[in-house]
Amino acid sequence: MSSDASTINAPGLVALSAIVPGIPPAEPRVVATSHATDGTSIFSADTTLPIFHPFGPAMSGFTVFDVKKSVPANNQEAAQGWTGQLPRCPPGGVIFCISDYPAGTAVPMHRTLSVDYCIVLTGEIVIRLDNGEERTVCAGEFIIQGGANHQWFNRTDQVCRMAFVMVSAAKVKLADGTELEETVIKR
């Protein structure tokens, strides 16, 4: 993420995604705050970040706004956006990101070693668990995904944008001592 606090101002600009279904939303704007050396609050960044499409432009896109390698986080560290990488929570850390799911896309079954706090910002998404159960979650609704093996489906004709705060978690341990491992989606 840039720390030059460059201002983004585009009056009258309408994202193509607002008028054409299925077009991924525009690059997200991020405003970050921090502290001057005397402790005064300041804006440390005001910038847009690119949407990363590791599986091609018609598939899911990701933007990582900030990654902290440990919790509690150090508020004296600048926000660290990661470009060109899939969002993965660092062990013991936290990540803040968005994912865009174009119309008709499906994400393979996977498990993360994190608790994922999810907000559906636009559209709707279907979450399917490895036992076959599904729930449809719409814009303005929330998901707490606690290390379950899951898939995402966008069965609509609109882009679904979701925000995630992923907090590192211990492996799920079954009664017999078996620990459930992370399964990652590879690009």
Phi and psi in degrees as GROMACS dihedral restraints (atoms count N, CA, C in turn):
[ dihedral_restraints ]
;  ai    aj    ak    al  type     phi  dphi    fc
    3     4     5     6     1   -70.4    20    10
    4     5     6     7     1   146.3    20    10
    6     7     8     9     1  -112.8    20    10
    7     8     9    10     1    17.1    20    10
    9    10    11    12     1   -88.7    20    10
   10    11    12    13     1     0.1    20    10
   12    13    14    15     1    53.7    20    10
   13    14    15    16     1    35.2    20    10
   15    16    17    18     1   -68.0    20    10
   16    17    18    19     1   135.1    20    10
   18    19    20    21     1   -88.6    20    10
   19    20    21    22     1   135.2    20    10
   21    22    23    24     1   -99.9    20    10
   22    23    24    25     1   122.1    20    10
   24    25    26    27     1  -144.7    20    10
   25    26    27    28     1   113.1    20    10
   27    28    29    30     1  -136.9    20    10
   28    29    30    31     1    75.3    20    10
   30    31    32    33     1   -60.5    20    10
   31    32    33    34     1   138.0    20    10
   33    34    35    36     1    80.2    20    10
   34    35    36    37     1    -5.8    20    10
   36    37    38    39     1   -75.0    20    10
   37    38    39    40     1   127.5    20    10
   39    40    41    42     1  -115.4    20    10
   40    41    42    43     1   127.0    20    10
   42    43    44    45     1   -63.6    20    10
   43    44    45    46     1   137.8    20    10
   45    46    47    48     1   -56.7    20    10
   46    47    48    49     1   -31.6    20    10
   48    49    50    51     1   -64.0    20    10
   49    50    51    52     1   -21.4    20    10
   51    52    53    54     1   -76.0    20    10
   52    53    54    55     1   -18.4    20    10
   54    55    56    57     1  -121.3    20    10
   55    56    57    58     1   -15.5    20    10
   57    58    59    60     1  -122.5    20    10
   58    59    60    61     1   110.4    20    10
   60    61    62    63     1   -58.4    20    10
   61    62    63    64     1   143.3    20    10
   63    64    65    66     1    89.0    20    10
   64    65    66    67     1   -10.2    20    10
   66    67    68    69     1   -82.0    20    10
   67    68    69    70     1   126.0    20    10
   69    70    71    72     1   -57.4    20    10
   70    71    72    73     1   144.7    20    10
   72    73    74    75     1   -59.3    20    10
   73    74    75    76     1   160.2    20    10
   75    76    77    78     1   -63.5    20    10
   76    77    78    79     1   163.0    20    10
   78    79    80    81     1   -57.1    20    10
   79    80    81    82     1   132.7    20    10
   81    82    83    84     1   -74.5    20    10
   82    83    84    85     1   143.0    20    10
   84    85    86    87     1   -91.5    20    10
   85    86    87    88     1   138.6    20    10
   87    88    89    90     1  -127.9    20    10
   88    89    90    91     1   129.0    20    10
   90    91    92    93     1  -113.7    20    10
   91    92    93    94     1   125.9    20    10
   93    94    95    96     1  -121.1    20    10
   94    95    96    97     1   146.8    20    10
   96    97    98    99     1  -114.1    20    10
   97    98    99   100     1   160.8    20    10
   99   100   101   102     1  -158.0    20    10
  100   101   102   103     1  -153.5    20    10
  102   103   104   105     1  -135.2    20    10
  103   104   105   106     1   141.4    20    10
  105   106   107   108     1   -74.8    20    10
  106   107   108   109     1   169.8    20    10
  108   109   110   111     1   -61.2    20    10
  109   110   111   112     1   -24.0    20    10
  111   112   113   114     1   -89.9    20    10
  112   113   114   115     1     3.4    20    10
  114   115   116   117     1    94.1    20    10
  115   116   117   118     1    -5.1    20    10
  117   118   119   120     1   -67.9    20    10
  118   119   120   121     1   139.1    20    10
  120   121   122   123     1   -70.4    20    10
  121   122   123   124     1   139.0    20    10
  123   124   125   126     1  -139.5    20    10
  124   125   126   127     1   161.2    20    10
  126   127   128   129     1   -86.4    20    10
  127   128   129   130     1   124.0    20    10
  129   130   131   132     1   -98.3    20    10
  130   131   132   133     1   -17.5    20    10
  132   133   134   135     1  -159.6    20    10
  133   134   135   136     1   149.7    20    10
  135   136   137   138     1  -152.4    20    10
  136   137   138   139     1    96.6    20    10
  138   139   140   141     1  -152.6    20    10
  139   140   141   142     1   169.4    20    10
  141   142   143   144     1  -106.9    20    10
  142   143   144   145     1   152.4    20    10
  144   145   146   147     1  -120.8    20    10
  145   146   147   148     1   145.6    20    10
  147   148   149   150     1   -71.8    20    10
  148   149   150   151     1   153.1    20    10
  150   151   152   153     1   -90.7    20    10
  151   152   153   154     1   125.6    20    10
  153   154   155   156     1   -91.6    20    10
  154   155   156   157     1   125.8    20    10
  156   157   158   159     1  -117.1    20    10
  157   158   159   160     1    78.0    20    10
  159   160   161   162     1   -68.6    20    10
  160   161   162   163     1   -19.5    20    10
  162   163   164   165     1  -107.7    20    10
  163   164   165   166     1    12.6    20    10
  165   166   167   168     1   106.3    20    10
  166   167   168   169     1   158.4    20    10
  168   169   170   171     1   -65.7    20    10
  169   170   171   172     1   -19.5    20    10
  171   172   173   174     1   -89.7    20    10
  172   173   174   175     1    -1.6    20    10
  174   175   176   177     1  -109.4    20    10
  175   176   177   178     1  -173.4    20    10
  177   178   179   180     1   -56.0    20    10
  178   179   180   181     1   143.7    20    10
  180   181   182   183     1  -121.5    20    10
  181   182   183   184     1   151.8    20    10
  183   184   185   186     1  -135.5    20    10
  184   185   186   187     1   142.7    20    10
  186   187   188   189     1  -135.6    20    10
  187   188   189   190     1   122.3    20    10
  189   190   191   192     1   -98.8    20    10
  190   191   192   193     1   120.2    20    10
  192   193   194   195     1   -87.1    20    10
  193   194   195   196     1   -38.9    20    10
  195   196   197   198     1  -158.9    20    10
  196   197   198   199     1   144.4    20    10
  198   199   200   201     1  -134.1    20    10
  199   200   201   202     1   128.3    20    10
  201   202   203   204     1  -115.6    20    10
  202   203   204   205     1   132.3    20    10
  204   205   206   207     1   -81.9    20    10
  205   206   207   208     1    -8.7    20    10
  207   208   209   210     1  -151.6    20    10
  208   209   210   211     1   157.1    20    10
  210   211   212   213     1  -126.5    20    10
  211   212   213   214     1   130.0    20    10
  213   214   215   216     1   -69.9    20    10
  214   215   216   217     1   148.1    20    10
  216   217   218   219     1   -76.8    20    10
  217   218   219   220     1   157.2    20    10
  219   220   221   222     1   -96.3    20    10
  220   221   222   223     1   108.2    20    10
  222   223   224   225     1   -73.7    20    10
  223   224   225   226     1     2.3    20    10
  225   226   227   228     1   -95.2    20    10
  226   227   228   229     1    -5.3    20    10
  228   229   230   231     1   -87.9    20    10
  229   230   231   232     1   140.1    20    10
  231   232   233   234     1   -67.7    20    10
  232   233   234   235     1   151.3    20    10
  234   235   236   237     1   -60.3    20    10
  235   236   237   238     1   138.5    20    10
  237   238   239   240     1  -120.2    20    10
  238   239   240   241     1    97.3    20    10
  240   241   242   243     1   -78.3    20    10
  241   242   243   244     1   143.1    20    10
  243   244   245   246     1  -110.5    20    10
  244   245   246   247     1   118.5    20    10
  246   247   248   249     1  -102.3    20    10
  247   248   249   250     1   146.9    20    10
  249   250   251   252     1    76.0    20    10
  250   251   252   253     1    20.8    20    10
  252   253   254   255     1  -137.3    20    10
  253   254   255   256     1   148.4    20    10
  255   256   257   258     1   -68.6    20    10
  256   257   258   259     1   143.2    20    10
  258   259   260   261     1   -71.4    20    10
  259   260   261   262     1   117.0    20    10
  261   262   263   264     1  -134.7    20    10
  262   263   264   265     1   130.8    20    10
  264   265   266   267     1   -73.8    20    10
  265   266   267   268     1   127.9    20    10
  267   268   269   270     1   -70.7    20    10
  268   269   270   271     1   146.7    20    10
  270   271   272   273     1   -55.3    20    10
  271   272   273   274     1   126.4    20    10
  273   274   275   276     1    80.8    20    10
  274   275   276   277     1     2.5    20    10
  276   277   278   279     1  -117.8    20    10
  277   278   279   280     1  -160.7    20    10
  279   280   281   282     1  -148.6    20    10
  280   281   282   283     1   150.1    20    10
  282   283   284   285     1  -137.3    20    10
  283   284   285   286     1   144.6    20    10
  285   286   287   288     1  -122.6    20    10
  286   287   288   289     1   122.1    20    10
  288   289   290   291     1  -154.4    20    10
  289   290   291   292     1   172.9    20    10
  291   292   293   294     1  -126.1    20    10
  292   293   294   295     1   157.1    20    10
  294   295   296   297     1  -130.9    20    10
  295   296   297   298     1   137.8    20    10
  297   298   299   300     1  -109.3    20    10
  298   299   300   301     1   127.5    20    10
  300   301   302   303     1  -115.3    20    10
  301   302   303   304     1   103.5    20    10
  303   304   305   306     1   -61.7    20    10
  304   305   306   307     1   161.3    20    10
  306   307   308   309     1   -52.2    20    10
  307   308   309   310     1   134.5    20    10
  309   310   311   312     1    77.7    20    10
  310   311   312   313     1     9.3    20    10
  312   313   314   315     1   -90.6    20    10
  313   314   315   316     1   157.3    20    10
  315   316   317   318     1  -135.6    20    10
  316   317   318   319     1   141.9    20    10
  318   319   320   321     1  -108.7    20    10
  319   320   321   322     1   134.2    20    10
  321   322   323   324     1   -59.9    20    10
  322   323   324   325     1   157.8    20    10
  324   325   326   327     1   -58.7    20    10
  325   326   327   328     1   134.1    20    10
  327   328   329   330     1  -157.3    20    10
  328   329   330   331     1   160.4    20    10
  330   331   332   333     1  -131.3    20    10
  331   332   333   334     1   136.4    20    10
  333   334   335   336     1  -110.0    20    10
  334   335   336   337     1   155.7    20    10
  336   337   338   339     1   -93.3    20    10
  337   338   339   340     1    62.0    20    10
  339   340   341   342     1  -158.0    20    10
  340   341   342   343     1   162.3    20    10
  342   343   344   345     1   -97.9    20    10
  343   344   345   346     1   123.9    20    10
  345   346   347   348     1  -108.3    20    10
  346   347   348   349     1   117.6    20    10
  348   349   350   351     1   -95.4    20    10
  349   350   351   352     1   115.6    20    10
  351   352   353   354     1  -118.2    20    10
  352   353   354   355     1   140.2    20    10
  354   355   356   357     1  -126.5    20    10
  355   356   357   358     1   123.3    20    10
  357   358   359   360     1   -81.6    20    10
  358   359   360   361     1   113.2    20    10
  360   361   362   363     1   -87.0    20    10
  361   362   363   364     1   -43.1    20    10
  363   364   365   366     1  -137.8    20    10
  364   365   366   367     1   152.1    20    10
  366   367   368   369     1    71.2    20    10
  367   368   369   370     1  -151.6    20    10
  369   370   371   372     1  -148.7    20    10
  370   371   372   373     1   158.6    20    10
  372   373   374   375     1  -137.8    20    10
  373   374   375   376     1   147.7    20    10
  375   376   377   378     1  -106.7    20    10
  376   377   378   379     1   127.7    20    10
  378   379   380   381     1  -105.1    20    10
  379   380   381   382     1   125.7    20    10
  381   382   383   384     1  -114.9    20    10
  382   383   384   385     1   133.3    20    10
  384   385   386   387     1   -94.3    20    10
  385   386   387   388     1   166.1    20    10
  387   388   389   390     1   -68.2    20    10
  388   389   390   391     1    -9.5    20    10
  390   391   392   393     1   -89.7    20    10
  391   392   393   394     1     2.2    20    10
  393   394   395   396     1    93.7    20    10
  394   395   396   397     1   -11.9    20    10
  396   397   398   399     1   -69.8    20    10
  397   398   399   400     1   147.2    20    10
  399   400   401   402     1  -134.1    20    10
  400   401   402   403     1   153.8    20    10
  402   403   404   405     1  -139.2    20    10
  403   404   405   406     1   140.4    20    10
  405   406   407   408     1   -97.7    20    10
  406   407   408   409     1   130.0    20    10
  408   409   410   411     1  -122.8    20    10
  409   410   411   412     1   128.4    20    10
  411   412   413   414     1  -105.4    20    10
  412   413   414   415     1   167.7    20    10
  414   415   416   417     1   -50.6    20    10
  415   416   417   418     1   133.4    20    10
  417   418   419   420     1    88.5    20    10
  418   419   420   421     1    -0.2    20    10
  420   421   422   423     1  -108.3    20    10
  421   422   423   424     1   169.4    20    10
  423   424   425   426     1  -131.2    20    10
  424   425   426   427     1   155.0    20    10
  426   427   428   429     1  -134.0    20    10
  427   428   429   430     1   136.4    20    10
  429   430   431   432     1  -112.4    20    10
  430   431   432   433     1   107.9    20    10
  432   433   434   435     1  -103.9    20    10
  433   434   435   436     1   105.8    20    10
  435   436   437   438     1   -99.4    20    10
  436   437   438   439     1    61.9    20    10
  438   439   440   441     1    73.6    20    10
  439   440   441   442     1    15.9    20    10
  441   442   443   444     1   -75.8    20    10
  442   443   444   445     1   149.4    20    10
  444   445   446   447     1   -73.9    20    10
  445   446   447   448     1   122.4    20    10
  447   448   449   450     1  -148.8    20    10
  448   449   450   451     1   162.7    20    10
  450   451   452   453     1  -129.6    20    10
  451   452   453   454     1   155.3    20    10
  453   454   455   456     1  -114.4    20    10
  454   455   456   457     1   138.5    20    10
  456   457   458   459     1  -131.7    20    10
  457   458   459   460     1   131.8    20    10
  459   460   461   462     1  -107.8    20    10
  460   461   462   463     1   102.3    20    10
  462   463   464   465     1   -97.1    20    10
  463   464   465   466     1    16.8    20    10
  465   466   467   468     1  -106.0    20    10
  466   467   468   469     1  -176.5    20    10
  468   469   470   471     1  -104.1    20    10
  469   470   471   472     1    18.3    20    10
  471   472   473   474     1  -122.5    20    10
  472   473   474   475     1   153.2    20    10
  474   475   476   477     1   -69.9    20    10
  475   476   477   478     1   138.5    20    10
  477   478   479   480     1  -107.7    20    10
  478   479   480   481     1   123.5    20    10
  480   481   482   483     1  -110.6    20    10
  481   482   483   484     1   129.0    20    10
  483   484   485   486     1  -123.7    20    10
  484   485   486   487     1   141.6    20    10
  486   487   488   489     1  -101.8    20    10
  487   488   489   490     1   143.4    20    10
  489   490   491   492     1  -131.8    20    10
  490   491   492   493     1   137.3    20    10
  492   493   494   495     1  -117.4    20    10
  493   494   495   496     1   113.9    20    10
  495   496   497   498     1  -108.9    20    10
  496   497   498   499     1   123.3    20    10
  498   499   500   501     1  -112.4    20    10
  499   500   501   502     1   128.9    20    10
  501   502   503   504     1   -53.3    20    10
  502   503   504   505     1   141.0    20    10
  504   505   506   507     1  -138.7    20    10
  505   506   507   508     1   158.2    20    10
  507   508   509   510     1   -71.3    20    10
  508   509   510   511     1   158.3    20    10
  510   511   512   513     1   -61.9    20    10
  511   512   513   514     1   146.1    20    10
  513   514   515   516     1   -70.7    20    10
  514   515   516   517     1   129.1    20    10
  516   517   518   519     1  -114.5    20    10
  517   518   519   520     1   121.9    20    10
  519   520   521   522     1   -78.8    20    10
  520   521   522   523     1   166.7    20    10
  522   523   524   525     1   -57.6    20    10
  523   524   525   526     1   -32.0    20    10
  525   526   527   528     1   -84.5    20    10
  526   527   528   529     1     3.9    20    10
  528   529   530   531     1    94.3    20    10
  529   530   531   532     1   -10.0    20    10
  531   532   533   534     1   -63.9    20    10
  532   533   534   535     1   133.3    20    10
  534   535   536   537     1  -104.5    20    10
  535   536   537   538     1   133.4    20    10
  537   538   539   540     1   -82.9    20    10
  538   539   540   541     1   122.9    20    10
  540   541   542   543     1   -84.2    20    10
  541   542   543   544     1   158.3    20    10
  543   544   545   546     1   -68.7    20    10
  544   545   546   547     1   140.3    20    10
  546   547   548   549     1  -119.4    20    10
  547   548   549   550     1   125.3    20    10
  549   550   551   552     1  -109.1    20    10
  550   551   552   553     1   149.6    20    10
  552   553   554   555     1   -89.4    20    10
  553   554   555   556     1   128.4    20    10
  555   556   557   558     1  -102.5    20    10
  556   557   558   559     1   145.5    20    10
